[in-house]
Amino acid sequence: MPGMLDWRPPTLPDLFDRFETGLAGFPALRGVAGAHGIRIEEQVTDQGYCLRAELPGLDADKDIRIDIARGALSLHAERGEETRTPRHSEFHYGTFARSVRLPQGTQDDQATAEYKDGILTVAVPIVGAEKAAVKRIEVRRAE
C-alpha cells in the first residue's frame, strides 16, 4: 500500500499540545520534566542579590507570595481567569512555584519586592557586597 510506510503515530507533543505551549500568560510552563513554570533572572551586584521573575497578568496583592527561610527564597504565584458568555464559559487556572538558594551574607529582613509591567523584582542586600574584592589569579603555562 503506497504511503503506509510513511505513516507515523502522533507524538506526545501533538497529543499534549496544551501543556507544551503553556498556559496563557505563563509561556514558561511546559510539559517537560524539571520545568519550573516561572522564568527568572538572578544577579549579584554591588548592591546585593536581585531576582527578576516574569509573572504577567497577576495582582501583586492577591496572586504573589514571597517567602525567605533557611537561606532560600521561595516564589509562589496563582492565576485564575474566567470568561463567560450566554452560551459558553471557560476558565484557566494554575499555581506556580520556584525556589532559589540565596548567596551567603544576605540580609533577609531587609528584602524588598516590586511588581511592574508583569515583572517582579526582589532585592536582598548582602552584608559587605559593596566591599567584595576580586582577586585575579595568574594562569601560568605548564612546561
N, CA, C and O atoms as CSV, one atom per row, in Angstrom:
chain,resi,resn,atom,element,x,y,z
A,1,MET,N,N,0.839,-1.181,0.000
A,1,MET,CA,C,0.000,0.000,0.000
A,1,MET,C,C,0.878,1.237,0.000
A,1,MET,O,O,1.714,1.415,0.886
A,2,PRO,N,N,0.687,2.084,-0.990
A,2,PRO,CA,C,1.518,3.280,-1.041
A,2,PRO,C,C,1.187,4.205,0.131
A,2,PRO,O,O,0.021,4.401,0.476
A,3,GLY,N,N,2.239,4.773,0.737
A,3,GLY,CA,C,2.059,5.724,1.831
A,3,GLY,C,C,1.990,5.099,3.208
A,3,GLY,O,O,2.133,5.809,4.203
A,4,MET,N,N,1.775,3.789,3.302
A,4,MET,CA,C,1.648,3.149,4.609
A,4,MET,C,C,2.955,3.231,5.396
A,4,MET,O,O,2.926,3.372,6.618
A,5,LEU,N,N,4.089,3.146,4.723
A,5,LEU,CA,C,5.362,3.199,5.417
A,5,LEU,C,C,5.670,4.609,5.920
A,5,LEU,O,O,6.485,4.781,6.827
A,6,ASP,N,N,5.028,5.604,5.341
A,6,ASP,CA,C,5.269,6.990,5.747
A,6,ASP,C,C,4.434,7.376,6.962
A,6,ASP,O,O,4.720,8.393,7.595
A,7,TRP,N,N,3.421,6.605,7.304
A,7,TRP,CA,C,2.545,6.961,8.428
A,7,TRP,C,C,3.262,6.766,9.744
A,7,TRP,O,O,3.952,5.766,9.947
A,8,ARG,N,N,3.092,7.743,10.650
A,8,ARG,CA,C,3.676,7.642,11.983
A,8,ARG,C,C,2.617,8.038,12.992
A,8,ARG,O,O,1.810,8.931,12.730
A,9,PRO,N,N,2.613,7.383,14.142
A,9,PRO,CA,C,1.629,7.768,15.160
A,9,PRO,C,C,1.944,9.168,15.675
A,9,PRO,O,O,3.087,9.617,15.587
A,10,PRO,N,N,0.943,9.861,16.210
A,10,PRO,CA,C,1.195,11.199,16.729
A,10,PRO,C,C,2.182,11.144,17.895
A,10,PRO,O,O,2.182,10.203,18.689
A,11,THR,N,N,3.014,12.168,17.976
A,11,THR,CA,C,3.991,12.222,19.065
A,11,THR,C,C,3.356,12.856,20.297
A,11,THR,O,O,2.300,13.482,20.202
A,12,LEU,N,N,3.990,12.696,21.435
A,12,LEU,CA,C,3.442,13.251,22.674
A,12,LEU,C,C,3.209,14.752,22.603
A,12,LEU,O,O,2.160,15.203,23.063
A,13,PRO,N,N,4.130,15.566,22.049
A,13,PRO,CA,C,3.823,16.991,21.977
A,13,PRO,C,C,2.537,17.280,21.199
A,13,PRO,O,O,1.848,18.253,21.505
A,14,ASP,N,N,2.195,16.449,20.190
A,14,ASP,CA,C,0.944,16.640,19.463
A,14,ASP,C,C,-0.253,16.308,20.348
A,14,ASP,O,O,-1.262,17.012,20.312
A,15,LEU,N,N,-0.152,15.250,21.135
A,15,LEU,CA,C,-1.256,14.845,21.990
A,15,LEU,C,C,-1.453,15.808,23.156
A,15,LEU,O,O,-2.580,16.035,23.596
A,16,PHE,N,N,-0.373,16.364,23.646
A,16,PHE,CA,C,-0.439,17.230,24.816
A,16,PHE,C,C,-0.031,18.658,24.465
A,16,PHE,O,O,0.708,19.294,25.217
A,17,ASP,N,N,-0.495,19.151,23.358
A,17,ASP,CA,C,-0.110,20.471,22.874
A,17,ASP,C,C,-0.400,21.557,23.902
A,17,ASP,O,O,0.368,22.511,24.025
A,18,ARG,N,N,-1.491,21.426,24.637
A,18,ARG,CA,C,-1.850,22.437,25.633
A,18,ARG,C,C,-0.753,22.586,26.687
A,18,ARG,O,O,-0.450,23.699,27.118
A,19,PHE,N,N,-0.162,21.469,27.099
A,19,PHE,CA,C,0.897,21.533,28.101
A,19,PHE,C,C,2.205,22.019,27.501
A,19,PHE,O,O,2.950,22.744,28.160
A,20,GLU,N,N,2.495,21.642,26.286
A,20,GLU,CA,C,3.741,22.042,25.650
A,20,GLU,C,C,3.775,23.529,25.355
A,20,GLU,O,O,4.839,24.142,25.445
A,21,THR,N,N,2.638,24.133,25.003
A,21,THR,CA,C,2.628,25.542,24.649
A,21,THR,C,C,2.439,26.422,25.860
A,21,THR,O,O,2.593,27.638,25.750
A,22,GLY,N,N,2.111,25.866,27.007
A,22,GLY,CA,C,1.961,26.651,28.221
A,22,GLY,C,C,0.569,27.231,28.345
A,22,GLY,O,O,-0.223,27.195,27.403
A,23,LEU,N,N,0.283,27.764,29.514
A,23,LEU,CA,C,-0.987,28.422,29.742
A,23,LEU,C,C,-0.876,29.878,29.345
A,23,LEU,O,O,0.214,30.450,29.378
A,24,ALA,N,N,-1.992,30.484,28.968
A,24,ALA,CA,C,-1.987,31.889,28.593
A,24,ALA,C,C,-1.394,32.707,29.729
A,24,ALA,O,O,-1.813,32.576,30.879
A,25,GLY,N,N,-0.423,33.549,29.409
A,25,GLY,CA,C,0.207,34.381,30.420
A,25,GLY,C,C,1.361,33.698,31.135
A,25,GLY,O,O,2.114,34.363,31.847
A,26,PHE,N,N,1.521,32.402,30.971
A,26,PHE,CA,C,2.621,31.678,31.598
A,26,PHE,C,C,3.291,30.788,30.553
A,26,PHE,O,O,3.223,29.563,30.655
A,27,PRO,N,N,3.938,31.387,29.549
A,27,PRO,CA,C,4.531,30.575,28.494
A,27,PRO,C,C,5.665,29.693,28.975
A,27,PRO,O,O,6.058,28.773,28.258
A,28,ALA,N,N,6.207,29.933,30.159
A,28,ALA,CA,C,7.318,29.111,30.633
A,28,ALA,C,C,6.861,27.765,31.155
A,28,ALA,O,O,7.689,26.871,31.328
A,29,LEU,N,N,5.568,27.587,31.414
A,29,LEU,CA,C,5.093,26.304,31.922
A,29,LEU,C,C,5.066,25.315,30.770
A,29,LEU,O,O,4.311,25.487,29.813
A,30,ARG,N,N,5.871,24.307,30.860
A,30,ARG,CA,C,5.981,23.313,29.802
A,30,ARG,C,C,5.734,21.940,30.380
A,30,ARG,O,O,5.887,21.718,31.581
A,31,GLY,N,N,5.356,21.034,29.525
A,31,GLY,CA,C,5.157,19.656,29.944
A,31,GLY,C,C,6.446,18.869,29.905
A,31,GLY,O,O,6.449,17.704,29.506
A,32,VAL,N,N,7.526,19.476,30.307
A,32,VAL,CA,C,8.831,18.854,30.279
A,32,VAL,C,C,9.294,18.636,31.714
A,32,VAL,O,O,9.162,19.525,32.556
A,33,ALA,N,N,9.826,17.477,31.987
A,33,ALA,CA,C,10.303,17.193,33.342
A,33,ALA,C,C,11.322,18.242,33.753
A,33,ALA,O,O,12.214,18.584,32.976
A,34,GLY,N,N,11.193,18.756,34.980
A,34,GLY,CA,C,12.128,19.734,35.502
A,34,GLY,C,C,11.742,21.176,35.237
A,34,GLY,O,O,12.423,22.079,35.721
A,35,ALA,N,N,10.679,21.431,34.490
A,35,ALA,CA,C,10.263,22.806,34.222
A,35,ALA,C,C,9.716,23.417,35.499
A,35,ALA,O,O,9.037,22.746,36.276
A,36,HIS,N,N,10.010,24.680,35.711
A,36,HIS,CA,C,9.615,25.346,36.941
A,36,HIS,C,C,8.345,26.177,36.793
A,36,HIS,O,O,7.640,26.382,37.781
A,37,GLY,N,N,8.035,26.655,35.613
A,37,GLY,CA,C,6.818,27.417,35.433
A,37,GLY,C,C,6.985,28.902,35.572
A,37,GLY,O,O,6.117,29.650,35.121
A,38,ILE,N,N,8.062,29.375,36.177
A,38,ILE,CA,C,8.312,30.795,36.314
A,38,ILE,C,C,9.720,31.062,35.775
A,38,ILE,O,O,10.703,30.500,36.260
A,39,ARG,N,N,9.796,31.921,34.773
A,39,ARG,CA,C,11.118,32.274,34.239
A,39,ARG,C,C,11.729,33.343,35.130
A,39,ARG,O,O,11.084,34.339,35.458
A,40,ILE,N,N,12.980,33.126,35.519
A,40,ILE,CA,C,13.648,34.085,36.390
A,40,ILE,C,C,15.009,34.468,35.847
A,40,ILE,O,O,15.571,33.806,34.974
A,41,GLU,N,N,15.521,35.565,36.395
A,41,GLU,CA,C,16.861,36.037,36.108
A,41,GLU,C,C,17.466,36.429,37.451
A,41,GLU,O,O,16.862,37.204,38.193
A,42,GLU,N,N,18.634,35.915,37.774
A,42,GLU,CA,C,19.302,36.220,39.039
A,42,GLU,C,C,20.591,36.970,38.760
A,42,GLU,O,O,21.253,36.754,37.745
A,43,GLN,N,N,20.937,37.875,39.706
A,43,GLN,CA,C,22.157,38.643,39.543
A,43,GLN,C,C,22.647,39.105,40.911
A,43,GLN,O,O,21.852,39.525,41.752
A,44,VAL,N,N,23.946,39.028,41.128
A,44,VAL,CA,C,24.551,39.585,42.328
A,44,VAL,C,C,25.325,40.821,41.881
A,44,VAL,O,O,26.211,40.738,41.030
A,45,THR,N,N,24.978,41.971,42.467
A,45,THR,CA,C,25.595,43.246,42.112
A,45,THR,C,C,26.264,43.844,43.347
A,45,THR,O,O,26.297,43.221,44.409
A,46,ASP,N,N,26.796,45.056,43.198
A,46,ASP,CA,C,27.391,45.756,44.340
A,46,ASP,C,C,26.348,46.045,45.416
A,46,ASP,O,O,26.693,46.160,46.592
A,47,GLN,N,N,25.082,46.162,45.033
A,47,GLN,CA,C,24.012,46.440,45.987
A,47,GLN,C,C,23.496,45.171,46.672
A,47,GLN,O,O,22.891,45.260,47.740
A,48,GLY,N,N,23.718,44.011,46.091
A,48,GLY,CA,C,23.258,42.766,46.693
A,48,GLY,C,C,22.710,41.805,45.656
A,48,GLY,O,O,23.104,41.835,44.490
A,49,TYR,N,N,21.798,40.954,46.094
A,49,TYR,CA,C,21.191,39.922,45.241
A,49,TYR,C,C,19.908,40.486,44.629
A,49,TYR,O,O,19.126,41.145,45.314
A,50,CYS,N,N,19.696,40.223,43.337
A,50,CYS,CA,C,18.492,40.678,42.648
A,50,CYS,C,C,17.901,39.518,41.848
A,50,CYS,O,O,18.608,38.847,41.097
A,51,LEU,N,N,16.614,39.295,42.017
A,51,LEU,CA,C,15.885,38.282,41.256
A,51,LEU,C,C,14.767,38.990,40.503
A,51,LEU,O,O,14.013,39.771,41.083
A,52,ARG,N,N,14.668,38.712,39.208
A,52,ARG,CA,C,13.559,39.237,38.394
A,52,ARG,C,C,12.791,38.042,37.874
A,52,ARG,O,O,13.381,37.093,37.358
A,53,ALA,N,N,11.460,38.086,38.009
A,53,ALA,CA,C,10.613,36.973,37.573
A,53,ALA,C,C,9.539,37.493,36.628
A,53,ALA,O,O,8.961,38.558,36.847
A,54,GLU,N,N,9.285,36.732,35.585
A,54,GLU,CA,C,8.262,37.083,34.600
A,54,GLU,C,C,6.918,36.511,35.061
A,54,GLU,O,O,6.710,35.298,35.039
A,55,LEU,N,N,6.007,37.403,35.482
A,55,LEU,CA,C,4.695,36.992,36.000
A,55,LEU,C,C,3.606,37.926,35.456
A,55,LEU,O,O,3.033,38.699,36.224
A,56,PRO,N,N,3.312,37.876,34.180
A,56,PRO,CA,C,2.344,38.815,33.600
A,56,PRO,C,C,0.906,38.540,34.037
A,56,PRO,O,O,0.520,37.397,34.279
A,57,GLY,N,N,0.127,39.613,34.132
A,57,GLY,CA,C,-1.304,39.497,34.359
A,57,GLY,C,C,-1.734,39.117,35.754
A,57,GLY,O,O,-2.850,38.631,35.936
A,58,LEU,N,N,-0.887,39.321,36.748
A,58,LEU,CA,C,-1.243,38.953,38.114
A,58,LEU,C,C,-1.518,40.192,38.953
A,58,LEU,O,O,-1.080,41.292,38.617
A,59,ASP,N,N,-2.240,40.003,40.038
A,59,ASP,CA,C,-2.464,41.042,41.025
A,59,ASP,C,C,-1.432,40.811,42.120
A,59,ASP,O,O,-1.478,39.798,42.818
A,60,ALA,N,N,-0.505,41.746,42.272
A,60,ALA,CA,C,0.593,41.566,43.225
A,60,ALA,C,C,0.096,41.378,44.653
A,60,ALA,O,O,0.728,40.660,45.428
A,61,ASP,N,N,-1.012,41.999,45.020
A,61,ASP,CA,C,-1.529,41.897,46.383
A,61,ASP,C,C,-2.155,40.538,46.677
A,61,ASP,O,O,-2.083,40.060,47.809
A,62,LYS,N,N,-2.769,39.908,45.672
A,62,LYS,CA,C,-3.507,38.667,45.908
A,62,LYS,C,C,-2.840,37.419,45.342
A,62,LYS,O,O,-2.982,36.336,45.909
A,63,ASP,N,N,-2.121,37.549,44.243
A,63,ASP,CA,C,-1.674,36.377,43.494
A,63,ASP,C,C,-0.219,35.971,43.711
A,63,ASP,O,O,0.187,34.892,43.280
A,64,ILE,N,N,0.577,36.820,44.374
A,64,ILE,CA,C,2.012,36.550,44.500
A,64,ILE,C,C,2.394,36.489,45.974
A,64,ILE,O,O,1.991,37.340,46.767
A,65,ARG,N,N,3.184,35.460,46.335
A,65,ARG,CA,C,3.697,35.339,47.696
A,65,ARG,C,C,5.192,35.046,47.625
A,65,ARG,O,O,5.632,34.199,46.848
A,66,ILE,N,N,5.967,35.756,48.446
A,66,ILE,CA,C,7.412,35.570,48.508
A,66,ILE,C,C,7.774,35.231,49.946
A,66,ILE,O,O,7.366,35.934,50.870
A,67,ASP,N,N,8.539,34.156,50.144
A,67,ASP,CA,C,9.000,33.749,51.473
A,67,ASP,C,C,10.510,33.571,51.430
A,67,ASP,O,O,11.067,33.110,50.434
A,68,ILE,N,N,11.163,33.943,52.525
A,68,ILE,CA,C,12.586,33.672,52.684
A,68,ILE,C,C,12.755,32.894,53.976
A,68,ILE,O,O,12.344,33.349,55.044
A,69,ALA,N,N,13.364,31.717,53.874
A,69,ALA,CA,C,13.600,30.883,55.052
A,69,ALA,C,C,14.799,29.984,54.801
A,69,ALA,O,O,14.954,29.435,53.711
A,70,ARG,N,N,15.638,29.836,55.804
A,70,ARG,CA,C,16.792,28.932,55.766
A,70,ARG,C,C,17.663,29.127,54.516
A,70,ARG,O,O,18.100,28.157,53.896
A,71,GLY,N,N,17.906,30.384,54.162
A,71,GLY,CA,C,18.802,30.677,53.051
A,71,GLY,C,C,18.213,30.475,51.674
A,71,GLY,O,O,18.951,30.453,50.690
A,72,ALA,N,N,16.895,30.325,51.576
A,72,ALA,CA,C,16.247,30.137,50.269
A,72,ALA,C,C,15.096,31.130,50.099
A,72,ALA,O,O,14.371,31.432,51.047
A,73,LEU,N,N,14.947,31.620,48.897
A,73,LEU,CA,C,13.835,32.492,48.547
A,73,LEU,C,C,12.842,31.664,47.750
A,73,LEU,O,O,13.201,31.048,46.746
A,74,SER,N,N,11.579,31.649,48.202
A,74,SER,CA,C,10.531,30.894,47.503
A,74,SER,C,C,9.506,31.861,46.945
A,74,SER,O,O,9.047,32.772,47.635
A,75,LEU,N,N,9.157,31.652,45.699
A,75,LEU,CA,C,8.203,32.492,44.997
A,75,LEU,C,C,7.019,31.624,44.596
A,75,LEU,O,O,7.191,30.589,43.953
A,76,HIS,N,N,5.819,32.047,44.975
A,76,HIS,CA,C,4.592,31.327,44.647
A,76,HIS,C,C,3.666,32.289,43.919
A,76,HIS,O,O,3.521,33.441,44.328
A,77,ALA,N,N,3.042,31.829,42.850
A,77,ALA,CA,C,2.092,32.652,42.103
A,77,ALA,C,C,0.883,31.794,41.749
A,77,ALA,O,O,1.014,30.612,41.432
A,78,GLU,N,N,-0.282,32.401,41.810
A,78,GLU,CA,C,-1.510,31.694,41.481
A,78,GLU,C,C,-2.322,32.544,40.525
A,78,GLU,O,O,-2.517,33.740,40.740
A,79,ARG,N,N,-2.788,31.909,39.475
A,79,ARG,CA,C,-3.541,32.625,38.455
A,79,ARG,C,C,-4.897,31.964,38.273
A,79,ARG,O,O,-4.999,30.741,38.180
A,80,GLY,N,N,-5.924,32.777,38.224
A,80,GLY,CA,C,-7.265,32.290,37.931
A,80,GLY,C,C,-7.939,33.257,36.981
A,80,GLY,O,O,-7.965,34.462,37.230
A,81,GLU,N,N,-8.478,32.741,35.904
A,81,GLU,CA,C,-9.108,33.585,34.892
A,81,GLU,C,C,-10.357,32.870,34.392
A,81,GLU,O,O,-10.331,31.671,34.117
A,82,GLU,N,N,-11.431,33.607,34.281
A,82,GLU,CA,C,-12.681,33.016,33.823
A,82,GLU,C,C,-13.354,33.962,32.840
A,82,GLU,O,O,-13.408,35.171,33.068
A,83,THR,N,N,-13.864,33.411,31.754
A,83,THR,CA,C,-14.641,34.199,30.790
A,83,THR,C,C,-15.998,33.533,30.612
A,83,THR,O,O,-16.103,32.307,30.554
A,84,ARG,N,N,-17.028,34.357,30.526
A,84,ARG,CA,C,-18.391,33.829,30.377
A,84,ARG,C,C,-19.133,34.592,29.292
A,84,ARG,O,O,-19.025,35.812,29.170
A,85,THR,N,N,-19.885,33.839,28.514
A,85,THR,CA,C,-20.833,34.397,27.556
A,85,THR,C,C,-22.147,33.682,27.831
A,85,THR,O,O,-22.165,32.724,28.603
A,86,PRO,N,N,-23.235,34.110,27.230
A,86,PRO,CA,C,-24.505,33.430,27.500
A,86,PRO,C,C,-24.480,31.924,27.191
A,86,PRO,O,O,-25.222,31.164,27.813
A,87,ARG,N,N,-23.653,31.486,26.258
A,87,ARG,CA,C,-23.642,30.074,25.881
A,87,ARG,C,C,-22.348,29.339,26.195
A,87,ARG,O,O,-22.228,28.143,25.930
A,88,HIS,N,N,-21.410,30.033,26.744
A,88,HIS,CA,C,-20.099,29.394,26.917
A,88,HIS,C,C,-19.387,29.986,28.134
A,88,HIS,O,O,-19.460,31.187,28.391
A,89,SER,N,N,-18.714,29.137,28.861
A,89,SER,CA,C,-17.848,29.621,29.936
A,89,SER,C,C,-16.543,28.845,29.874
A,89,SER,O,O,-16.525,27.660,29.542
A,90,GLU,N,N,-15.459,29.525,30.196
A,90,GLU,CA,C,-14.148,28.899,30.122
A,90,GLU,C,C,-13.292,29.460,31.247
A,90,GLU,O,O,-13.380,30.644,31.570
A,91,PHE,N,N,-12.463,28.608,31.845
A,91,PHE,CA,C,-11.567,29.096,32.884
A,91,PHE,C,C,-10.191,28.480,32.719
A,91,PHE,O,O,-10.034,27.371,32.209
A,92,HIS,N,N,-9.199,29.237,33.169
A,92,HIS,CA,C,-7.801,28.808,33.184
A,92,HIS,C,C,-7.290,29.114,34.584
A,92,HIS,O,O,-7.559,30.188,35.124
A,93,TYR,N,N,-6.561,28.186,35.170
A,93,TYR,CA,C,-6.001,28.445,36.486
A,93,TYR,C,C,-4.722,27.646,36.644
A,93,TYR,O,O,-4.465,26.688,35.914
A,94,GLY,N,N,-3.946,28.056,37.594
A,94,GLY,CA,C,-2.713,27.323,37.860
A,94,GLY,C,C,-1.967,27.928,39.026
A,94,GLY,O,O,-2.098,29.116,39.322
A,95,THR,N,N,-1.192,27.104,39.677
A,95,THR,CA,C,-0.331,27.527,40.760
A,95,THR,C,C,1.095,27.204,40.350
A,95,THR,O,O,1.383,26.102,39.883
A,96,PHE,N,N,1.980,28.170,40.528
A,96,PHE,CA,C,3.351,28.020,40.088
A,96,PHE,C,C,4.281,28.362,41.243
A,96,PHE,O,O,3.963,29.230,42.056
A,97,ALA,N,N,5.415,27.698,41.323
A,97,ALA,CA,C,6.360,27.947,42.407
A,97,ALA,C,C,7.786,27.814,41.896
A,97,ALA,O,O,8.073,27.063,40.963
A,98,ARG,N,N,8.657,28.559,42.531
A,98,ARG,CA,C,10.081,28.495,42.201
A,98,ARG,C,C,10.857,28.877,43.446
A,98,ARG,O,O,10.495,29.839,44.122
A,99,SER,N,N,11.910,28.150,43.764
A,99,SER,CA,C,12.768,28.455,44.904
A,99,SER,C,C,14.204,28.552,44.427
A,99,SER,O,O,14.633,27.806,43.546
A,100,VAL,N,N,14.944,29.483,45.022
A,100,VAL,CA,C,16.357,29.654,44.697
A,100,VAL,C,C,17.146,29.791,45.994
A,100,VAL,O,O,16.640,30.311,46.988
A,101,ARG,N,N,18.375,29.324,45.975
A,101,ARG,CA,C,19.266,29.454,47.119
A,101,ARG,C,C,19.857,30.867,47.092
A,101,ARG,O,O,20.340,31.319,46.053
A,102,LEU,N,N,19.820,31.561,48.229
A,102,LEU,CA,C,20.381,32.907,48.329
A,102,LEU,C,C,21.871,32.835,48.631
A,102,LEU,O,O,22.320,31.894,49.284
A,103,PRO,N,N,22.649,33.820,48.164
A,103,PRO,CA,C,24.080,33.836,48.487
A,103,PRO,C,C,24.290,34.039,49.990
A,103,PRO,O,O,23.422,34.581,50.674
A,104,GLN,N,N,25.426,33.610,50.491
A,104,GLN,CA,C,25.740,33.811,51.909
A,104,GLN,C,C,25.832,35.304,52.199
A,104,GLN,O,O,26.279,36.087,51.361
A,105,GLY,N,N,25.405,35.682,53.394
A,105,GLY,CA,C,25.501,37.069,53.828
A,105,GLY,C,C,24.299,37.927,53.484
A,105,GLY,O,O,24.313,39.129,53.750
A,106,THR,N,N,23.259,37.349,52.900
A,106,THR,CA,C,22.081,38.160,52.576
A,106,THR,C,C,21.390,38.614,53.855
A,106,THR,O,O,21.349,37.885,54.847
A,107,GLN,N,N,20.856,39.812,53.819
A,107,GLN,CA,C,20.118,40.380,54.935
A,107,GLN,C,C,18.626,40.189,54.641
A,107,GLN,O,O,17.962,41.089,54.128
A,108,ASP,N,N,18.122,39.015,54.972
A,108,ASP,CA,C,16.759,38.626,54.625
A,108,ASP,C,C,15.713,39.606,55.146
A,108,ASP,O,O,14.706,39.844,54.480
A,109,ASP,N,N,15.939,40.174,56.324
A,109,ASP,CA,C,14.966,41.087,56.922
A,109,ASP,C,C,14.882,42.425,56.195
A,109,ASP,O,O,13.981,43.215,56.478
A,110,GLN,N,N,15.797,42.699,55.265
A,110,GLN,CA,C,15.771,43.954,54.512
A,110,GLN,C,C,15.394,43.746,53.044
A,110,GLN,O,O,15.585,44.644,52.224
A,111,ALA,N,N,14.869,42.586,52.712
A,111,ALA,CA,C,14.473,42.290,51.332
A,111,ALA,C,C,13.301,43.182,50.918
A,111,ALA,O,O,12.435,43.503,51.732
A,112,THR,N,N,13.287,43.573,49.655
A,112,THR,CA,C,12.193,44.372,49.100
A,112,THR,C,C,11.719,43.728,47.809
A,112,THR,O,O,12.462,42.989,47.164
A,113,ALA,N,N,10.466,44.013,47.433
A,113,ALA,CA,C,9.909,43.479,46.184
A,113,ALA,C,C,9.077,44.549,45.511
A,113,ALA,O,O,8.413,45.352,46.167
A,114,GLU,N,N,9.124,44.546,44.181
A,114,GLU,CA,C,8.340,45.490,43.379
A,114,GLU,C,C,7.792,44.752,42.170
A,114,GLU,O,O,8.489,43.936,41.568
A,115,TYR,N,N,6.537,45.037,41.812
A,115,TYR,CA,C,5.893,44.397,40.659
A,115,TYR,C,C,5.457,45.493,39.697
A,115,TYR,O,O,4.662,46.361,40.057
A,116,LYS,N,N,5.973,45.453,38.480
A,116,LYS,CA,C,5.629,46.468,37.480
A,116,LYS,C,C,5.660,45.848,36.089
A,116,LYS,O,O,6.620,45.170,35.722
A,117,ASP,N,N,4.611,46.084,35.328
A,117,ASP,CA,C,4.521,45.620,33.930
A,117,ASP,C,C,4.780,44.123,33.785
A,117,ASP,O,O,5.424,43.690,32.829
A,118,GLY,N,N,4.276,43.333,34.738
A,118,GLY,CA,C,4.394,41.882,34.653
A,118,GLY,C,C,5.721,41.317,35.118
A,118,GLY,O,O,5.946,40.110,35.032
A,119,ILE,N,N,6.610,42.180,35.612
A,119,ILE,CA,C,7.915,41.734,36.086
A,119,ILE,C,C,8.003,41.989,37.588
A,119,ILE,O,O,7.798,43.110,38.051
A,120,LEU,N,N,8.311,40.935,38.341
A,120,LEU,CA,C,8.525,41.036,39.775
A,120,LEU,C,C,10.025,41.137,40.012
A,120,LEU,O,O,10.795,40.320,39.507
A,121,THR,N,N,10.440,42.146,40.784
A,121,THR,CA,C,11.848,42.324,41.122
A,121,THR,C,C,11.995,42.218,42.629
A,121,THR,O,O,11.357,42.961,43.375
A,122,VAL,N,N,12.836,41.296,43.076
A,122,VAL,CA,C,13.110,41.105,44.503
A,122,VAL,C,C,14.576,41.449,44.726
A,122,VAL,O,O,15.458,40.921,44.048
A,123,ALA,N,N,14.830,42.348,45.693
A,123,ALA,CA,C,16.199,42.757,46.016
A,123,ALA,C,C,16.492,42.380,47.458
A,123,ALA,O,O,15.696,42.657,48.355
A,124,VAL,N,N,17.644,41.742,47.676
A,124,VAL,CA,C,18.063,41.347,49.018
A,124,VAL,C,C,19.498,41.842,49.208
A,124,VAL,O,O,20.408,41.374,48.524
A,125,PRO,N,N,19.708,42.794,50.140
A,125,PRO,CA,C,21.078,43.275,50.366
A,125,PRO,C,C,21.972,42.158,50.900
A,125,PRO,O,O,21.504,41.231,51.562
A,126,ILE,N,N,23.263,42.264,50.599
A,126,ILE,CA,C,24.251,41.316,51.088
A,126,ILE,C,C,25.251,42.088,51.944
A,126,ILE,O,O,25.760,43.127,51.524
A,127,VAL,N,N,25.529,41.580,53.141
A,127,VAL,CA,C,26.496,42.215,54.028
A,127,VAL,C,C,27.847,42.251,53.324
A,127,VAL,O,O,28.359,41.215,52.898
A,128,GLY,N,N,28.417,43.435,53.203
A,128,GLY,CA,C,29.739,43.575,52.600
A,128,GLY,C,C,29.762,43.411,51.102
A,128,GLY,O,O,30.843,43.262,50.532
A,129,ALA,N,N,28.615,43.429,50.429
A,129,ALA,CA,C,28.602,43.235,48.980
A,129,ALA,C,C,29.389,44.325,48.270
A,129,ALA,O,O,30.081,44.056,47.288
A,130,GLU,N,N,29.285,45.580,48.771
A,130,GLU,CA,C,29.977,46.669,48.107
A,130,GLU,C,C,31.491,46.600,48.326
A,130,GLU,O,O,32.249,47.231,47.589
A,131,LYS,N,N,31.937,45.837,49.335
A,131,LYS,CA,C,33.354,45.733,49.646
A,131,LYS,C,C,33.987,44.486,49.025
A,131,LYS,O,O,35.193,44.274,49.158
A,132,ALA,N,N,33.204,43.680,48.365
A,132,ALA,CA,C,33.726,42.427,47.819
A,132,ALA,C,C,34.836,42.712,46.818
A,132,ALA,O,O,34.633,43.401,45.818
A,133,ALA,N,N,35.997,42.174,47.105
A,133,ALA,CA,C,37.149,42.387,46.244
A,133,ALA,C,C,37.272,41.215,45.279
A,133,ALA,O,O,36.911,40.081,45.595
A,134,VAL,N,N,37.781,41.514,44.117
A,134,VAL,CA,C,38.028,40.476,43.124
A,134,VAL,C,C,39.518,40.192,43.129
A,134,VAL,O,O,40.335,41.099,42.975
A,135,LYS,N,N,39.856,38.954,43.303
A,135,LYS,CA,C,41.260,38.563,43.269
A,135,LYS,C,C,41.522,37.866,41.948
A,135,LYS,O,O,40.912,36.844,41.635
A,136,ARG,N,N,42.410,38.415,41.202
A,136,ARG,CA,C,42.765,37.823,39.922
A,136,ARG,C,C,43.865,36.799,40.148
A,136,ARG,O,O,44.831,37.062,40.864
A,137,ILE,N,N,43.716,35.642,39.541
A,137,ILE,CA,C,44.692,34.572,39.664
A,137,ILE,C,C,45.403,34.424,38.331
A,137,ILE,O,O,44.778,34.235,37.288
A,138,GLU,N,N,46.707,34.514,38.390
A,138,GLU,CA,C,47.514,34.410,37.180
A,138,GLU,C,C,47.530,32.961,36.684
A,138,GLU,O,O,47.692,32.028,37.470
A,139,VAL,N,N,47.365,32.796,35.424
A,139,VAL,CA,C,47.422,31.461,34.810
A,139,VAL,C,C,48.781,31.320,34.146
A,139,VAL,O,O,49.136,32.084,33.249
A,140,ARG,N,N,49.533,30.325,34.607
A,140,ARG,CA,C,50.866,30.097,34.030
A,140,ARG,C,C,50.812,28.912,33.086
A,140,ARG,O,O,50.058,27.961,33.293
A,141,ARG,N,N,51.593,28.986,32.091
A,141,ARG,CA,C,51.682,27.897,31.127
A,141,ARG,C,C,52.539,26.789,31.700
A,141,ARG,O,O,53.657,27.032,32.155
A,142,ALA,N,N,52.026,25.590,31.680
A,142,ALA,CA,C,52.801,24.435,32.164
A,142,ALA,C,C,53.796,24.012,31.114
A,142,ALA,O,O,53.497,23.998,29.920
A,143,GLU,N,N,54.962,23.672,31.562
A,143,GLU,CA,C,56.014,23.258,30.612
A,143,GLU,C,C,56.312,21.802,30.739
A,143,GLU,O,O,57.167,21.282,30.021
